[in-house]
Amino acid sequence: MNTPPAVPVLAPSAPSAPRARLSSDDRRRQLLSHAIALFSKHGFSGTRTKDIAAACGVSEAILFRHFATKEDLYHAILDTHEAAAGNDEWLAEMQAMAKRRDDLGFIRCLLAQILKSFREDTAFHRLMLYAGLEGHSLPSMFHERMGSSMVEFLRDYVVLRQREGAFRKGDPDALVMLLASPAMQYATSKHIFGIKTISRPEKEIAEEFAELLLAALHPKKERSKKTSKRKA
């Protein structure tokens, strides 16, 4: 008679420890983090609130408990970006340079902040690109909350330096756009599209851009043009 094989006796497995519940603030931060990640990857039209909730392992009801409306969520995303950007410290530095009339330092500081923002908060800038392409309200909200005051500050400095004869004449709004454009173009190419056309450190790039921009703004360039025209 064959003896049946012995069946090993398994000790009962210990119950898994319950996952620690996140505090309200931590849950809010988690929801925001996943919202930014999903929006930056799939766009606004490709991301549903249930997707954000599911990524955090919670229900939509929990999401709406923290953000009653989508607009609340969008404003919270802008809050997060503003806090990460350190705009207050940067603006204080810019104001100090403006007071000293340190044109090169002023432009360099502007460019460095743009490059830093794209480098350290790439997801936000990808998200903003999606928002613009989809006709979303977020870019307008961003401009109203943060962009317009910074543009006004830059414009005021350009106008002041034009009056003082340090900057060439011209539309100050066009000159403000000129100041920001090189860093915006470079950062978008590198951090959003992954195109690395310049291999040098960003600090060196900001320095060279600043010197080129200051040369373009210098009124001597205008005078040399007039002189050459007279000679011709």
Buried (B, 14 or more C-beta within 10 A) or exposed (E): EEEEEEEEEEEEEEEEEEEEEBEEEEBBBBBBBBBBBBBBEEBBEEBEBEBBBBBBEBEBEEBBBBBEEEEEBBBBBBEBBBEEBBBEEBBEBBEEBBEEEBBEBBBBBBBBBBBBBBEEBBBBBBBBBBBEEEEBBBBEBBEEBBEEEBBEBBBEBBBBBBEEEBBBEEEBEEBBEBBBEBBBEBBBBBBBEEEEEEEEEBEEBBBBBBEEBBEEBBBEEBEEEEEEEEEE
